[in-house]
Amino acid sequence: MAALRALLRCVRGPLRPRLGCAALRAFASGADFQYLITEKKGKDGNVGLIQLNRPKALNALCNGLIMELNQALDAFEEDPAVGAIVLTGGEKAFAAGADIKEMQSRTFQDCYSSMFLSHWDRLARVKKPVIAAVNGYALGGGCELAMMCDIIYAGEKAQFAQPEILLGTIPGAGGTQRLTRAVGKSLAMEMVLTGDRISAQDAKQAGLVSKIFPVETLVEEAIRCAEKIASNSKIIAAMAKESVNAAFEMTLTEGNKLEKKLFYSTFATEDRKEGMTAFVEKRKASFKDQ
């Protein structure tokens, strides 16, 4: 715990080797991780890339992997140079689900008292935009993890499913909730009750995925989108993300009220002033995240 606190203190500065923080250099390169590879991408180093790296288990989401993912998310969230994050896996599997061997012997009392899986929600609480780049299998917890992201890009061979019913249980990390909101009741009910998989093409048609790319260019395209997002004001991007996410939680009237409040709030920022001034002066805006 002491080592983690020391690491997080280092992370408050930019994730760049010249800072002279040995722990941070190791973190940024992924050297301290057993189940992840992390690095900064983009020509300005403004994209945080997190790759799930447990290939022999098809990136099954064991507790250790989720703990490391949360650490990586915290670090990129704290890094002022990073404006967006890309989460990906391997070409064969984004994540083939939770680690069933870890779950097999759990009891109701254990799950309830320990709030089992509650720490998976960290991804959904990240303020910076997160893009899931999904190749191969996104099954069970893998599909749930992808749905916690703000944008999902899929490779041509990606497959999505909530097959928990086949194991005698149901989704426990948002599958029944986020999937229904994304694709509608009928398709979500079919997927949850049968465990059947849908293709990337079907996922796009249903609204779960925004774009499909060839397997070999998927991550590159996700990074390109993340760079575009990161070039905007980070504080305004966070407001925009908050407002869109609120649409899933509020009535239309309440959501419009929140949007207005956030819209008005942008007028308290220097970046709103710079953006409009640049537009009038017909030049590119230079945002300072203030």
N, C-alpha and C positions, 0 to 999 in steps of 0.2 A: 504494500500500500504506500509506503514511504517513497519507493521508487516511482510509482505511478504519479504521486503528487509532485515529485521533482520533475517528471516528464511534462506534466501539464503546465508547470511554471515556465518551462522552456518554450512550450507551444504558443504562449501568448505573443511571441514575436513571430516574424515570417519564417516559414519552413525553408530556410536557405542555409546551405553549409557554411557560408561565410560568417554566420553568427557565432561559430565556435562552440556550439552546444553538441557534444558528442552523442548524448542520448537522443537528441532530436535528429541528428544525421542518420543514426541507426534506425530510428522510427520511420523517417521519410523514405528510406530505401527498402523498408519492409524487413530488415534484418532481424528485428525483435519479434516478428510474428511467425507463428507456426502454420496458421491457416489462411493468411492473407498476403498479397503483394500490394504495396502502396507506392505511388509516385505522383509527381506533379507533371501535368502535361500542358500543351498549348505553348505558343511561341513566347508568351509572357509568363508562363508558369502559373496561370490563373485557374487551372482545372485540376481538381484532386481526383485521381483515379484509384479506385479500390477494386482489386480482383480477388474473388473468393478462390482459394487455392488448396483444395482438398480433393484432388482429381481421382484418387483411388476409390473414394467414397462418393463420387459424383457430386462433390461439394455439399454433402449432407450437413445440415445445420446443427452441429453439436454445440453444447454450451460454450466451449472454448472459442469456437469460431464467432459466435454472437458477441461474446465479451470483447474479442479483438476488434470486431466490426464497430462496436460502440466506441472503443478507444480511438479508432481511426476517424470515425465521424466527429468525435469531440475535437480532435486535433485539426482537421480541415475546417470545422466550424469556427475555431478560434483563430485560424490563420487569416490575417487581413489580405493576403495576396490572392487567396482562393475565392472565386466568385460562384463556382458551381462544382458539383461532384458527379462523377460517373461511377456507377456500381455495375460490375460485370462478373462473369464466371469464366468457364472454359468453353470451347467450341462444342463439346459434347453435352455439357450441362451447365446451366446457370446455377441451379441448385435443385437437386432431386428430392428435396423435402427435409423434414426434421430427422434427427438421428433417432430412429426407432429403438435402437438398443439402449439408449439413455432413458427412454420413456417407459419401456416395457414393464419394469417392476414398480412404477410409481402407484401410489394409492390416492384416493380422493382427498383424504385428510392432508396428505403431503402436498398435492397440487394446490389445494385451497389455502392452506396456511402459508405456503411459500410464494403465493401468487405466481405460479408457474407460467413461464413465457412472457410475463409482463415486461421484462427487460428487452424483449424484441421490439417494443414500440419506440425505442430511441430513434430509429430511422425516420419514423413518421413525424417526429418533433424537430427535426433539423430545419433551421430557418433558411439555409441556402438551398437553392434548387438542386434536386437530385434526379439524374437520368439513369434508368435501368437499361442496360444493353444486354438483351437476353438472347443467347444462343442455346440451342438444344433444349434440355428438359427444364421447365420451371414448374415443378410439381409440389403440391401440398404447401409446406412452409416456403418453398422456393417461389411459388406463385404469389403467396401472401407477401413475401419480402419485396418482390417486384412491384406489387400494387401499393406498397407504402411509399414508393418513389413518385415523383411528380410527373414524369414523362416515361413512357416505355417504348423503346425501340427494340425491334425483334429481328433476328436473323431469319432467313428464309425457311430454315428447318426447325425453328423453335416450336415447342409444344407446351401448352398450359393445361393444368388440371388441378382439381381438389379431390384427390382420391382417398381421403381419410375414411369414407364410408366403408371401403374395402378392408379396413383395419379394425372396424368395429368402433369407430369414434367419429368426431366431426372436426372441422377446422377450428383451431383455437387461437389464431393470431390475426383475425380479421377476415378470413376467407369468406364467410357467409355474408359479411357486411360490405366490404369493399367490392367484392365481385358483383353483388347485386346492384350496387350503385353504378358500377362501370358498364355492365352488359344487360341489365334488366332482370326482372324476376324469373322469367321463363327459362332463359339459358342458364342463369346461375343455379336455379333449382335442378335443372337437368344435370349440370356438371357435379353439383354437390351430392345428389342422390344416386348417380350412376358411377361417379368416379371417372367418367370418360374424358379423354383429352381433346383439346381443340388445337388446330394448326395456327400458325402465325397469321395466315390469310383470314381464317375465321375470326381470330382474335381482333384483327384490324377492322373487319367488317362489323363486329359487335361493339367496337369502341374501346376495347381494352388496350390496344396498341395504337400508337399514332403513325408509325412508319415502319416499313420492312426493307431490309437491305441484304445484300449477299453476305454470307457468313464471314468471309474474310475482310470485309470493309465495315462491319457493324460498329465495332468499337471506335474506329476512326471517325465515323459519321456522328456517333454520340459525343465524342470529344469536340468535334467541330460545332455542334449545337451548343455544347456547354461553354465553349469559347465565346460564342455570340452572346449568350446570356451573361457571362462574366464580364463582358465589355461594357455592360450597362451599370448603372448605380446599384451597388449591393443593397443599400438600405431600401431603395425603391423596389427592387426585385423581391425583397423579403415582404414588403407590404402587398405587392401584387399576389405573391404566393398565398399569403394569409387570407386575402380577400377571396381568391378562387376556392381555396379549401373550405372556407366558411359556407360556400354554396351547398355543401353536403351536410351541413349541420343545422342550418337555419331555414326559416321560411323565406320566401322571396322578399317580403317586406322587411324582415330583420336583416337579411343579407344586403339589401340595398342601403339600409341605414349604415351598416358597417362599412360598406364600400364608400359611401359619402364621407364618413369620418376619416377613413384612410386617405381618400383623395384630398380632403382638406389638409390632412397632415403633411402631405408632400410639399405644401406651400411653406412649410416651416424648414425645409431643407435647402441647402446651397445647391444641391444637384438639380432640383426642380428649376431653380433660377437659371443655372448654367444651361440646362437642356433647352429651355424656351428661348434664352438669349442666343444660343448657338443656332437654333432654327431660324430665328429672325435675321441673324447675321449671315446665314447660309454657310455655316462652317460646321465641322464635326465637334460634338460636345466633348468636353474633357471633365469627366466625373471624378469627384474626390471622395465619394462615399460619405458625404457629410450633409 
